[in-house]
């Protein structure tokens, strides 16, 4: 049996990311089936999605697969600010693209079984199956066990946990599948899909390394516990570092990102990985998402010594009131404490990510946040930077979803997965549309983008003149 696995297009502008989930699935299949992996994001598109679809079809027709597995990574490419600062044209609907690809493949390969999966599918599984009739099956959650079991039971999918299927014109589903422990999962085989083009991109998040699955932090807006489970499942730290070392030796890996929801939870596991990297004297740069609550000076020093170039933190809010409303297990003092630690640790760089227009946010708490930004610029320059702002995207089966309904921000029948990017604006948590808070955030974003353009133009000018910034 021939199996074609495809990472669907999920962006237009950003550089591609090596599809680790797809590679893990291919690793589970390769000993029994002929498997071909493709990443639509790596095709030469010339700025149009039609070109990538045509290229995908060309590969599919040449391979003639019996089964096509379509992995949907992101729901959409939209940041809220793109909708209000005149850049909505860059927005990209994964849902709309999935419909086009599924239809195109069905027209040209009518007898090929189509199976869909991936994080975005797991969030909207039933809806996607209902509105994309070309899809035969859907796999929810981890696919390493479910996908091979489904291939063995295509005529009896109701025997397979974690599957959506079609029967008599309607969509059915089986019971939720069990989460896998890492000893039951083979280490990813990077030979099933060429990693070299992603290594050559030389960006920290092009290559992902996984040291655990699951997230127990339960933030009110987050879907990670729904996708990967609330129970944290750990890989052996030595095996994790052996994997990194193998990529360095075989593929000259220079940089990567840990794909864990939270790298330093639990702290001992993260410290063990860092200790092993240091012991092996691996020369590599990496980034990861860290838990603010458990991040202390010793662990930050150890991470930096092990090659951590950027520590990503997501406090999301700044006032204790908004942090509590988001169910974040931190306070304002924790955020300030970590920034102070970064100032003392050589070569440490922290990126802070915030959400806007939060539950229980007031104009007073907004100005507290602005004051904090000023302090960062004056006293933490080069050590702490603000990396991202966005509004909360509302997803089903989250606490913020029910809160938005209770507050009248959305209706229970609102379509949270629209085809038209211009409809995405309704899927964000906006307790006060058009308020002073929204306008202030909008002004901040416009100013930030203006500064980035100035910096980019200055760097381009220096590069063209053969100069360097000292």
C-alpha positions in Angstrom: 0.0 0.0 0.0 1.2 3.5 -0.9 0.7 6.2 1.7 1.2 9.9 0.8 1.4 12.2 3.8 1.1 15.9 3.2 1.6 18.9 5.5 -0.9 21.4 4.0 -0.1 25.0 3.4 -0.7 27.0 6.6 0.9 30.3 5.9 1.9 32.7 3.1 4.8 34.8 4.5 6.6 33.0 7.3 9.4 30.5 6.6 8.4 26.9 6.6 8.8 24.6 9.7 9.9 21.0 9.5 6.7 19.0 10.0 7.8 16.9 13.0 4.3 15.5 13.6 4.1 14.2 10.1 7.6 12.7 10.3 6.6 10.9 13.6 3.6 9.4 11.8 5.7 8.4 8.8 8.2 6.7 11.1 5.3 4.6 12.5 4.3 3.6 9.0 7.5 3.1 7.0 8.2 -0.5 8.0 4.8 -1.7 6.6 4.0 0.7 3.8 5.6 2.7 1.0 5.5 6.3 2.4 6.1 9.6 0.8 6.1 12.8 2.8 5.5 16.3 1.3 5.3 19.8 2.7 3.2 22.1 0.6 4.8 25.1 2.4 8.1 24.2 0.7 6.8 24.4 -2.8 7.6 27.3 -5.0 4.3 29.3 -4.9 5.3 32.6 -6.5 2.9 34.2 -4.0 -0.2 32.1 -5.0 -1.9 29.1 -3.4 -2.9 27.8 -6.8 0.7 27.0 -7.7 1.3 25.0 -4.5 -1.9 23.0 -5.1 -0.9 22.2 -8.7 2.5 21.1 -7.5 0.9 18.9 -4.8 -1.4 17.3 -7.4 1.6 16.7 -9.7 3.4 14.7 -7.0 0.3 12.8 -6.1 -0.4 11.7 -9.7 3.2 10.6 -10.1 3.1 8.6 -6.8 -0.4 7.2 -7.2 -1.1 6.6 -3.5 -3.8 4.3 -2.1 -4.2 6.6 0.9 -3.5 10.3 1.3 -3.1 11.7 4.8 -3.6 15.5 5.0 -2.2 17.2 8.1 -3.7 20.6 9.0 -1.4 22.4 11.4 -3.0 25.8 11.8 -6.6 27.0 11.8 -5.6 30.2 10.0 -2.7 32.6 9.6 -4.5 35.6 11.0 -3.4 37.9 13.8 -6.2 40.2 14.9 -4.1 43.2 14.0 -4.0 42.2 10.4 -7.8 42.8 10.3 -7.6 46.4 11.7 -4.4 47.9 10.4 -5.1 47.3 6.7 -3.3 43.9 6.1 -6.2 41.6 6.0 -5.2 40.6 2.4 -2.4 38.6 4.0 -4.8 36.5 6.0 -5.0 32.9 5.0 -7.9 30.4 5.7 -6.6 26.9 6.2 -10.2 25.7 6.0 -10.8 27.2 2.6 -7.5 25.7 1.4 -8.4 22.3 2.7 -11.6 22.3 0.8 -9.8 23.1 -2.4 -7.1 20.5 -2.0 -9.6 17.7 -0.9 -11.8 18.5 -4.0 -8.8 18.6 -6.3 -7.5 15.3 -5.2 -10.9 13.6 -5.4 -11.4 14.8 -8.9 -8.0 13.5 -10.1 -7.6 10.4 -7.8 -11.2 9.3 -7.2 -10.4 6.0 -5.7 -7.8 7.2 -3.2 -8.8 7.3 0.5 -8.4 10.7 2.1 -7.6 10.9 5.8 -7.3 14.2 7.6 -5.6 14.9 10.9 -3.4 17.4 12.7 -3.9 20.0 15.5 -6.3 22.2 13.7 -8.5 19.2 12.7 -8.5 17.9 16.3 -10.0 21.3 17.4 -12.8 21.3 14.7 -13.0 17.7 13.8 -16.7 17.1 13.4 -17.3 20.5 11.6 -14.5 19.8 9.1 -15.8 16.3 8.3 -19.3 17.7 7.8 -18.3 20.6 5.4 -15.6 18.7 3.4 -17.4 15.7 2.0 -14.3 14.5 0.1 -12.6 13.5 3.4 -13.2 9.8 4.1 -11.8 9.6 7.6 -10.4 11.9 10.3 -7.9 11.1 13.1 -8.1 13.1 16.3 -5.1 13.6 18.5 -1.9 11.5 18.2 -1.8 9.5 15.0 1.2 7.1 15.6 -1.1 4.3 16.8 -4.5 5.4 15.4 -3.5 5.9 11.8 -1.9 2.4 11.3 -4.9 0.8 13.1 -7.3 2.6 10.8 -5.4 1.4 7.7 -6.0 -2.1 9.0 -9.7 -1.4 9.5 -10.8 0.9 6.7 -14.0 -1.2 6.2 -14.7 -1.2 10.0 -13.5 2.2 11.3 -15.9 2.0 14.2 -13.4 -0.4 15.8 -10.7 2.2 15.9 -10.7 4.7 18.8 -10.1 8.4 18.0 -11.6 8.3 14.4 -14.3 10.1 12.5 -15.8 8.3 9.5 -18.7 8.5 7.0 -21.6 6.0 7.0 -24.9 6.2 5.1 -24.3 9.9 4.3 -23.6 11.0 7.9 -20.5 11.5 10.0 -19.8 9.1 12.8 -17.1 9.0 15.5 -15.6 6.5 17.8 -14.6 6.9 21.5 -11.5 9.0 22.3 -8.2 7.3 21.7 -5.7 6.7 24.5 -2.6 8.9 24.8 0.6 7.2 24.1 3.6 6.9 26.4 6.9 7.8 24.9 8.5 4.3 25.2 5.7 3.2 22.8 6.7 5.9 20.2 9.7 5.4 18.0 12.1 8.3 17.8 11.5 10.3 14.6 13.3 9.0 11.6 14.6 12.2 9.8 15.3 10.2 6.7 11.6 9.8 5.8 11.6 13.5 4.9 14.6 15.5 3.8 15.5 17.8 6.7 18.3 19.6 4.9 16.2 22.4 3.3 14.9 23.3 6.7 18.3 23.3 8.3 19.5 25.6 5.6 16.9 28.2 6.6 18.9 28.8 9.8 16.1 30.1 11.9 15.5 28.9 15.5 12.0 27.5 14.9 12.5 25.8 11.5 13.5 22.5 13.2 11.5 21.2 16.2 12.7 18.9 18.9 10.2 17.3 21.2 11.0 16.4 24.8 7.5 15.9 26.1 3.8 15.9 25.2 0.9 17.3 27.2 0.3 20.5 29.1 -1.1 20.7 32.6 -1.3 24.5 32.9 -4.9 24.9 31.7 -5.0 28.5 30.7 -8.6 29.6 29.9 -8.1 30.2 26.2 -5.6 27.4 25.3 -6.3 24.3 23.3 -3.0 22.5 24.0 -4.5 20.3 26.8 -7.3 19.4 24.4 -4.9 18.4 21.6 -2.1 16.8 23.5 -3.8 16.0 26.8 -3.4 17.4 30.3 -1.0 14.6 31.5 2.6 15.4 30.8 4.5 12.5 29.2 8.3 12.8 29.2 11.0 11.5 26.9 14.3 10.3 28.4 16.6 13.4 28.5 19.5 11.3 27.2 17.5 10.1 24.2 16.4 13.7 23.5 20.0 14.9 23.4 21.2 11.9 21.4 18.6 13.0 18.8 20.0 16.5 18.8 23.6 15.2 18.5 22.6 13.0 15.6 21.1 15.9 13.7 24.3 17.9 14.3 26.6 15.1 13.1 24.5 14.1 10.1 22.8 17.3 9.0 25.0 20.0 10.5 22.1 21.3 12.7 22.9 24.7 14.0 19.7 25.9 15.6 16.3 24.5 16.6 13.3 25.1 18.9 11.9 22.8 21.6 8.3 22.2 20.5 7.1 21.5 24.0 4.1 23.5 25.3 6.3 24.4 28.3 10.0 23.2 28.2 10.8 23.6 31.9 7.8 21.8 33.3 8.8 19.8 35.2 12.0 21.8 36.0 14.2 18.7 36.7 13.5 17.3 33.3 14.6 20.5 31.5 17.7 20.7 33.7 18.6 17.2 32.9 18.4 17.9 29.1 20.5 21.1 29.6 23.1 19.2 31.7 23.4 16.5 29.0 23.9 19.1 26.2 26.6 20.8 28.3 28.2 17.4 29.1 28.4 16.5 25.4 29.7 20.0 24.5 27.1 20.4 21.7 27.5 23.7 19.8 24.0 24.6 18.9 21.5 27.5 19.5 17.9 26.9 20.5 14.8 28.5 21.9 11.9 27.2 24.0 8.8 28.3 25.9 9.4 28.5 29.6 7.1 28.5 32.6 7.6 31.8 34.5 6.6 30.4 37.9 9.4 27.9 38.0 12.1 29.8 36.1 14.9 30.7 38.5 18.4 32.1 38.1 20.1 28.8 38.2 18.0 27.2 35.6 18.2 30.2 33.3 22.0 30.2 33.5 22.0 26.4 32.8 19.7 26.9 29.7 21.9 29.7 28.3 25.1 27.7 28.9 23.4 24.8 27.0 22.8 27.1 24.0 19.4 28.6 24.7 19.4 31.8 22.6 15.9 32.9 23.4 13.6 32.2 26.3 10.0 32.6 25.2 7.6 33.6 27.9 3.9 34.0 27.6 2.6 36.0 30.6 -0.3 37.1 28.4 -1.5 39.7 31.0 0.3 42.0 33.4 -2.1 42.9 36.2 -2.9 40.3 38.8 -6.6 40.7 38.0 -6.2 39.8 34.3 -3.7 37.0 35.1 -6.3 35.5 37.5 -9.0 35.9 34.9 -6.9 33.9 32.4 -6.2 31.2 35.1 -2.5 31.9 34.8 -0.6 30.5 37.7 1.6 33.6 38.1 1.5 37.2 39.4 2.9 40.5 38.2 5.8 40.0 40.7 6.7 36.8 38.9 7.0 38.6 35.6 9.2 41.3 37.0 11.3 38.8 38.9 12.2 36.8 35.8 13.1 40.1 33.9 15.4 41.0 36.7 17.0 37.6 36.6 17.6 38.0 32.8 19.4 41.3 33.4 21.9 39.4 35.7 22.5 36.4 33.5 25.0 37.0 30.7 23.7 36.3 27.1 20.1 35.7 28.3 17.4 37.1 26.1 13.7 37.0 27.1 10.9 37.5 24.7 7.6 38.4 26.3 4.3 37.6 24.6 1.1 39.4 25.6 -2.6 39.2 24.8 -4.8 42.2 24.5 -8.3 43.2 25.5 -8.4 40.6 28.3 -11.2 39.6 30.6 -11.4 42.0 33.6 -9.0 44.4 31.9 -9.4 48.1 32.7 -7.8 51.2 31.4 -5.8 51.4 34.6 -4.3 47.9 34.1 -3.5 48.9 30.5 -1.5 51.9 31.6 0.3 49.7 34.1 1.3 47.5 31.2 2.5 50.6 29.2 4.5 51.7 32.2 6.1 48.3 32.3 7.1 48.6 28.7 8.8 51.9 29.3 10.8 50.3 32.2 11.9 47.5 29.9 13.1 50.0 27.3 15.0 52.1 29.9 16.5 49.4 32.0 16.3 46.0 30.2 17.3 46.9 26.7 18.9 43.9 25.0 17.8 41.6 27.7 14.0 41.6 27.5 11.9 42.4 24.5 8.2 42.5 23.7 7.7 39.9 20.9 4.0 39.6 20.1 0.6 41.1 20.8 -2.7 39.6 19.8 -6.3 39.3 20.9 -7.6 35.9 22.2 -8.8 33.6 19.4 -11.9 31.9 20.7 -11.8 28.1 20.3 -14.6 25.6 21.2 -14.4 23.6 24.4 -12.3 26.2 26.2 -13.2 28.3 29.3 -12.9 31.6 27.3 -15.5 30.2 24.8 -18.1 29.7 27.4 -17.2 33.1 29.0 -17.6 34.8 25.6 -21.1 33.3 25.2 -22.1 34.3 28.8 -20.9 37.8 28.2 -22.8 38.1 24.9 -19.5 38.6 22.9 -20.4 35.7 20.6 -23.5 33.7 20.1 -23.6 29.9 20.6 -24.1 29.3 16.9 -21.2 31.5 15.7 -19.1 29.8 13.1 -15.6 29.8 14.6 -14.0 28.4 11.5 -15.1 30.7 8.7 -13.9 30.4 5.1 -13.6 34.2 4.5 -10.6 35.7 6.4 -12.7 38.9 6.8 -15.1 37.0 9.0 -12.3 36.1 11.4 -12.7 39.3 13.3 -15.8 37.9 15.0 -13.9 34.9 16.4 -11.8 37.0 18.7 -12.6 37.9 22.3 -13.6 41.6 22.2 -15.4 42.6 25.4 -15.3 46.3 24.4 -15.2 46.7 20.6 -13.9 50.1 19.5 -13.1 51.1 23.1 -10.2 53.3 24.2 -8.3 50.1 25.2 -8.6 48.7 21.6 -7.6 52.0 20.1 -4.6 52.2 22.4 -3.4 48.7 21.5 -3.9 49.5 17.8 -1.7 52.6 18.1 0.9 50.5 19.9 0.9 47.9 17.1 1.1 50.6 14.3 4.1 52.2 16.1 5.8 48.9 16.6 5.5 48.0 12.9 6.7 51.4 11.9 9.8 50.9 14.0 10.4 47.5 12.5 10.2 48.8 9.0 12.7 51.6 9.9 15.0 49.0 11.4 14.6 46.7 8.4 15.3 49.5 5.9 18.4 50.6 7.9 19.8 47.0 8.0 19.1 46.6 4.3 20.9 49.8 3.6 23.9 48.7 5.6 24.0 45.4 3.9 23.9 46.9 0.4 26.7 49.3 1.4 28.8 46.4 2.8 28.7 47.9 6.2 27.9 46.5 9.6 26.3 47.8 12.7 28.6 48.1 15.7 
